[in-house]
């Protein structure tokens, strides 16, 4: 599926898929890591195969550029390969991998920032009258996603990771290596900035929320 | 499966939009390209670690010599200073004489800080 294509409900299982990855692959990850550390380079392929989807998607949320997302995810896998001995078994492999990847993505974007427009320059979506138009709605959604990229860095990353982790503050804070309270505060500020930029989205929320949020997540892939 | 939604957060259209990001499927060559880079990395000889064990006696000796030198310098200076008594005018003259040395020291410190900062910036940009 292309990143810019229309939302069709298929994404509802993404978070579940990632969660399933973490739960089901823990034993496989551990076994693969042991074998890689014992010198079986090829075994690392299993790790890449299992985690390429989550890492590329996470990188995509950081930069919104497909090619660059794959480059950054590849770099994260290389760093994971080099630092595999540094994984202490006190946290799950996925937690370690996501934290490492977040560090890689953060430093990559510090070196070569993604091309962002200022938050105030992001086009505001059309008003509620056009919201029944599918195309307008998709454009509106895309404008909000682009606006995340225009947030100041300290607020952008918590927002990116919070939604990547399916609105799980604890998981986002583990990935960022920050206390939950800090992440919550930055997240609240980031979301507030988005709400100020798109005030009419708040008006829609009461009427649309019940019919859009939960049912979408139930659509099978 | 429902998303892991925290009850303390209020959910609005922004949540709906941002949580419903579409899944990006990695390109077909991603796995092969990544493994190729991993194999290249594995084939590369590991960097030779710094021989700390061999260098340790030398480092300890150098530290001991420097420490001893510093101690002797201080001891000699204190002993010599006890033998002198300065007038206000002599102290003022000595202060004036030391002023250029202070400026030189300040310039050296500024240079050192500038060098450290440029190294840090170069490190961030991947040059180091």
Interface residues (C-beta under 8 A of the other chain):
Chain A: X1 X3 X5 X7 X10 X11 X12 X13 X14 X15 X16 X17 X19 X41 X42 X44 X45 X48 X49 X52 X53 X56 X57 X60 X61 X66 X69 X70 X73 X74 X77 X78 X81 X82 X107 X110 X111 X140 X141 X144 X145 X148 X159 X163 X164 X165 X166 X167 X168 X169 X171 X191 X194 X195 X198 X201 X202 X204 X205 X208 X209 X212 X213 X214 X216 X217 X218
Chain B: X1 X2 X3 X4 X5 X6 X9 X11 X12 X13 X14 X15 X16 X17 X18 X19 X20 X21 X22 X23 X24 X25 X26 X27 X30 X31 X33 X34 X35 X37 X38 X39 X41 X42 X124 X125 X126
